[in-house]
């Protein structure tokens, strides 16, 4: 919402996703325009490697965790592999070593699709690896007078699991916060 409050309401989240849908539309248009120029074996490999390294290991660990926290390594792998900076570096390295080619369009196509179509952005350590609505976020929406979004891909909301909740402040920290107010 702003620099002091870096979270989004459902409306701003939808607008954020819409920006990536525009990027997806542009990359899709370029891919269609250059369909015959794309080397499809490298394109498919470039498209898949992002999730093979960055998503699938964490998703498996999350499902196997049985509610226990999973390693932050999975979050780092996801965030590094799903970064436009990382994939820009991969594209630059590819252009330097192999040469520029239309197959590289699958890199932004993948990331824009993840963000625009599925709403998958970078993963913070404080939340479960897979999306689960958090009670604190729902309370925030209530405080703002904003309607709750629908659950994400679940018939009902599962219990938030697979992460380490933030530590609650002790008596000394609470007293210090009160003194500052």
C-alpha positions as CSV (number, residue, x, y, z in Angstrom):
1,X,0.0,0.0,0.0
2,X,3.0,2.3,0.7
3,X,6.6,2.2,1.9
4,X,5.6,2.1,5.5
5,X,2.9,-0.5,5.1
6,X,4.1,-3.0,2.4
7,X,1.0,-5.1,2.1
8,X,-1.9,-5.1,-0.3
9,X,-5.6,-5.0,-0.1
10,X,-7.4,-7.4,-2.4
11,X,-8.0,-4.5,-4.9
12,X,-4.4,-3.4,-5.0
13,X,-3.3,-7.0,-5.3
14,X,-5.6,-7.4,-8.3
15,X,-4.1,-4.3,-9.9
16,X,-0.6,-5.5,-9.2
17,X,-1.4,-8.8,-10.9
18,X,-3.0,-6.9,-13.9
19,X,0.4,-5.2,-14.6
20,X,2.0,-8.7,-15.0
21,X,-0.9,-9.8,-17.2
22,X,0.1,-7.0,-19.6
23,X,3.6,-8.3,-19.6
24,X,2.3,-11.8,-20.2
25,X,0.2,-10.5,-23.1
26,X,3.2,-8.8,-24.7
27,X,5.5,-11.9,-24.3
28,X,2.7,-14.1,-25.6
29,X,2.3,-11.8,-28.7
30,X,6.0,-11.8,-29.3
31,X,6.1,-15.6,-29.0
32,X,3.2,-16.0,-31.5
33,X,4.8,-13.5,-33.9
34,X,8.0,-15.5,-33.8
35,X,6.6,-19.0,-33.4
36,X,8.7,-20.4,-36.2
37,X,11.9,-18.8,-34.9
38,X,11.7,-20.3,-31.4
39,X,13.9,-23.3,-30.7
40,X,11.4,-25.3,-28.6
41,X,13.7,-27.7,-26.8
42,X,15.7,-24.9,-25.1
43,X,12.4,-23.0,-24.6
44,X,10.8,-25.8,-22.8
45,X,13.9,-26.5,-20.7
46,X,14.2,-22.8,-19.8
47,X,10.5,-22.7,-18.9
48,X,10.6,-25.8,-16.7
49,X,14.0,-25.3,-14.9
50,X,12.6,-22.4,-12.9
51,X,10.0,-24.6,-11.1
52,X,12.2,-27.7,-11.1
53,X,14.7,-25.9,-8.9
54,X,12.6,-23.1,-7.4
55,X,9.1,-24.5,-6.6
56,X,8.8,-28.3,-6.7
57,X,11.3,-29.1,-3.9
58,X,9.6,-26.6,-1.6
59,X,6.1,-27.8,-2.5
60,X,7.1,-31.4,-1.8
61,X,8.7,-30.4,1.5
62,X,5.6,-28.4,2.5
63,X,3.2,-31.3,1.8
64,X,5.5,-33.8,3.6
65,X,6.0,-31.5,6.6
66,X,2.8,-32.4,8.4
67,X,2.5,-28.9,9.7
68,X,6.1,-28.6,10.9
69,X,8.2,-25.7,9.6
70,X,10.2,-26.3,6.4
71,X,13.7,-25.1,5.8
72,X,14.1,-21.5,4.6
73,X,16.3,-22.9,1.9
74,X,13.1,-23.7,-0.1
75,X,11.9,-20.1,0.2
76,X,15.3,-18.8,-1.0
77,X,15.3,-21.2,-3.9
78,X,11.8,-20.1,-4.9
79,X,12.6,-16.4,-4.6
80,X,15.9,-16.6,-6.4
81,X,14.5,-18.7,-9.3
82,X,11.3,-16.6,-9.6
83,X,13.2,-13.3,-9.6
84,X,13.2,-11.1,-12.7
85,X,16.7,-10.1,-11.8
86,X,17.9,-13.7,-11.8
87,X,16.2,-14.6,-15.0
88,X,17.5,-11.4,-16.6
89,X,21.0,-12.5,-15.6
90,X,20.3,-16.0,-17.0
91,X,19.1,-14.4,-20.3
92,X,22.2,-12.1,-20.4
93,X,24.5,-15.0,-19.8
94,X,22.7,-17.1,-22.5
95,X,23.0,-14.2,-25.0
96,X,26.7,-13.9,-24.2
97,X,27.5,-17.7,-24.4
98,X,25.0,-18.9,-26.9
99,X,23.6,-15.8,-28.5
100,X,20.3,-14.0,-28.4
101,X,17.2,-16.0,-29.4
102,X,13.5,-16.0,-29.2
103,X,13.4,-19.0,-26.9
104,X,14.4,-16.6,-24.1
105,X,10.9,-15.2,-24.1
106,X,9.8,-18.1,-22.0
107,X,11.6,-16.7,-19.0
108,X,9.4,-13.5,-18.6
109,X,6.5,-15.5,-19.9
110,X,6.8,-17.9,-17.0
111,X,7.3,-15.2,-14.4
112,X,4.6,-12.9,-15.7
113,X,2.2,-15.9,-15.9
114,X,3.0,-17.0,-12.3
115,X,2.3,-13.5,-11.1
116,X,-0.5,-12.3,-13.4
117,X,-2.5,-15.6,-13.8
118,X,-1.8,-17.3,-10.5
119,X,-0.9,-14.4,-8.1
120,X,2.4,-16.0,-7.1
121,X,4.8,-13.4,-5.9
122,X,8.0,-13.9,-3.8
123,X,7.6,-15.9,-0.6
124,X,8.3,-14.4,2.8
125,X,9.8,-16.6,5.5
126,X,7.0,-15.7,7.9
127,X,4.2,-17.4,5.9
128,X,3.6,-21.0,4.9
129,X,5.3,-22.0,1.6
130,X,1.9,-22.6,0.0
131,X,-0.8,-19.9,0.2
132,X,-3.0,-20.1,3.3
133,X,-5.1,-17.1,4.5
134,X,-3.7,-15.8,7.8
135,X,-6.0,-14.8,10.6
136,X,-3.9,-11.6,11.2
137,X,-4.4,-10.5,7.6
138,X,-8.2,-11.1,7.8
139,X,-8.3,-9.0,11.0
140,X,-6.4,-6.3,9.2
141,X,-9.0,-6.3,6.4
142,X,-11.7,-6.1,9.0
143,X,-10.0,-3.1,10.6
144,X,-9.8,-1.4,7.1
145,X,-13.4,-2.3,6.4
146,X,-12.4,-4.4,3.3
147,X,-14.3,-7.5,2.3
148,X,-12.3,-10.8,2.7
149,X,-11.1,-12.4,-0.5
150,X,-12.2,-16.0,-1.3
151,X,-9.9,-18.8,0.0
152,X,-7.1,-19.6,-2.4
153,X,-7.6,-23.0,-4.1
154,X,-9.1,-24.6,-1.0
155,X,-12.7,-25.7,-0.4
156,X,-12.2,-24.4,3.1
157,X,-9.2,-22.6,4.7
158,X,-6.7,-25.1,6.1
159,X,-4.9,-24.3,9.3
160,X,-1.8,-22.1,8.6
161,X,1.1,-24.6,8.9
162,X,4.6,-25.0,7.7
163,X,6.1,-21.8,9.0
164,X,7.6,-20.4,12.1
165,X,5.2,-17.8,13.6
166,X,6.7,-14.5,14.7
167,X,7.8,-14.5,18.3
168,X,5.5,-12.6,20.7
169,X,7.2,-9.8,22.5
170,X,8.0,-10.4,26.2
171,X,7.0,-8.1,29.1
172,X,10.1,-5.9,28.7
173,X,9.6,-5.4,25.0
174,X,5.9,-4.5,25.5
175,X,6.8,-2.0,28.2
176,X,9.3,-0.4,25.9
177,X,6.8,-0.1,23.1
178,X,4.3,1.5,25.5
179,X,6.9,4.0,26.7
180,X,7.5,5.0,23.1
181,X,3.8,5.7,22.4
